[in-house]
Amino acid sequence: MPALYQLALNELENKIETLKTEWEMRDGYSPIEHIKRRIKEPKSILQKLERKGYAFSFENIEKYIHDIAGMRIVCAFVKDIYRLADHLSSREDIRVLEIKDYIAHPKPNGYQSLHVIVAVPLILLEGTRWVKAEIQLRTLAMDFWASMEHILYYKFDQQLPPHVAEELKNAARAADELDKKMLRLRREILELSEGTKNNTEQK
C-alpha cells in the first residue's frame, strides 16, 4: 500500500511542476514558490485511525485516512492559493473530494491553510485506481508560522503554556496582516507598472 501512495505523490508532483513551468512560460511568474511532500508514518496512521474510532484494517485506512500521501504547496499570496485551488477543481486528471478552508476560518490556535483532499489516477495492471492525497496550500507567512508552532508544540510536549499559546495567536494575526500588506504592495506595483507602460506607449 505505501508504494501506491508514493506513486500517487509522484504523479501529483509531476502535474504541479508542469503547471508551475507553464505559468512561468506564459506569465513570466508562477504563484507556486515551492513544494514539499511526505508519506505519513505507519504509527501516525494507526493513531489517527484510533482517534477516529475505527478498527485497524487496510479497508478502513483507505476509506477514512485521507492524508497518507501529503503535499504542501507554498505560494506568495493568498489570491494565488485560491487561483491554484480553482485550477485543481477544473482538471479532469485530478478529482477534488473535499476542501477545508482554514484561511477564511482559522483554527482556534491561529493556524491558517487551505486543505484540499484530491484523488489521483494510477494506471495499474488491474486497471485505473484513484488514490487519495492531501494538499496543503499556504503562503510563505503561513508556512513559517506553522513550522514554528510545530517546533514549540513538541518542545513543550504537546501542551503549550497559556501565555505561549496566546502569543502564537498574536503571531498568526501578524502573519495574516503581513500577507494582506504584501498583497496591497503587489497590487500597487502592478498598477504603477501598468501606468508607466501606458504612458510610454502614448509617447
N, C-alpha and C positions, 0 to 999 in steps of 0.2 A: 504493500500500500504506500509507504513513504516514497517509493520510486515514482508512482503516478503523480503525487503532489509536486515532486521535484520537476517532472516533465511539464506539468501544468504551469509552474513558475517560469520555466524556460520559454514556453510558448508565449506567456503573458509578457515577459520582459522583451522578447523579440518584437511583439506588436507595439509596445510602448516606445522602444528605441527607434523603430521605423517611424512612428508618429512624430517623435521628437525631431528626427532628421528632416522629415517632410516640412514641419513647421519652420525649422531653421532655413531651409531652402526657399520656401515660399515667402515667409515674412521677415527673414533675417533675424528672427528671435523665436526662441522656444520658451513656453511658460514652465517647462519642466527643468528644474535645477539639477536634481539628482534622484537616483533610485536606490533603495535598499531592499533586500529580500531575505527571508528566513523560513525554515521549516520548524514548526512547533515541536518542542521536545516531548518524547513519549510520556514523561512524568507530568508535564503540564496538561497534556491531552487527557490523561486519566483524572487529574484533579478537577479539570473543568467538567468532565462527564459526571463526576460525583456531585459537584456543586449544582448541576442541572437536575440531579436526581435520576440519572439513567444508569442501568447496569452496563458493565463493560461488554461490548461486542463490536465487531467491525461494522455491522449494520448501523448501530447507534452512533458510532464515531462518524460515519459518512453522512448520516442524516442530521445530526444535531451539532456537530463541531464544524464551524464554517471557516475557521482561521488557521487550519493546519498549514496551508500554504499562505504566507503573508508577504505583502509588498507595501512598502512605504514610498510614496512619490511626493517629493518636496517641491513646491512651487514658490515663485517670488511673491505673488499677490493672491488675495482671496478670490478675486474675479477669475483668475486662471484656474483655480480649483474647480469652480463650478463650470467653467468652459470645458475642462477635461472630463468632468463627470457627465456633462451633456453629450460629449462626443462618444464616450464609452456606451452610453444608453442607446446611441443611434447605430451602433455597429451590429452586423449580422454574425460576426465570428466571436462575439462576447455576449453572454446573457447577464444582464444586471438583475439580481434576485432581490436585493434589499439595499436601502440607503439609510444610514443613521447620521443625522446632521448635528454633530456636536459643535458646529460653528455658530449656527443660528440658536442652538440650545446647548450651551456648555454644560459639562458635568459639574456637580456641586463643588469639586475641588478646583475648578477653573479650566480643566482640560478642554481643548478645542481641536477638532479634526473632523474630516468627513470620511466616514467608513462606508465603503461600497463592497457588498458581497457579490461576487461575479462567478460565473461558470465558464470554463474554457474547454473547447473541444479537443480531445486527443483521438487521433486516428490509430486504432489498435487492430490487432489481428481479429479480435472478436467484433470489431465494428467501432463506431464513434462513441466515445464516452465523455460526458461533460463532468469536469472536475472543478470543485469549488475552491475559491481563493478569496482572501480579504485584501482589499486595497485601502490603505490609509492615506488620505490626501491632506497635506499640511503646508502651511507657509514656513519659511525659514525661522520666523519668530516662534511659531507654534512648536516646531520641531525642537528648537533649543530649550523651550520651557519644559516640554515633555521629557526630554533627556535628563534635565536637571532634577525634575520631580521624581523620576525613576531612581536616580542615584540616591537622593535624600530618603526616599521611601524605604529602600533596602538598608541604608546606613542606620536608620532608626528601627530596624527590624519590623518594617511594615506598620508601624504605629507612630505617626508624627505627633510631636508636642503641639498643642493648640496654637501657640504663637507662630510656630513654623508653618503650620497649615494655613493660617491667616495670611502670613507673608507671601506664601505661594499663590494664594488667590489674588493678592495685590499685584504680584509679578505677572500673573496671567492677564489681568486687566491692562497692565502696562504693555505687554506684548501685543494685545489687541489694538491698543491705541497706536503703537508703532506701525502695525500693519496698515491701519487707516491713514496714518500720516504719510507713509511711503507711497500709498496708492494715490493720494492727493498730489504729491510731488510728481509722480509719474504722469498724471493727467495734465498737470500744469506744464511740464516739459514738452509733452506731445503737442499741446495747444500752441506753445511758443514756437516749436519746430515747424508746425503747420503754417503758422502766421509768417514766419521767416521765408518758408518755401513759396507761399503765395505772393509775397512782396517781391521776391526775386523773379518770379515768372512774369509779373506785371511790368517789370522794367524793360 
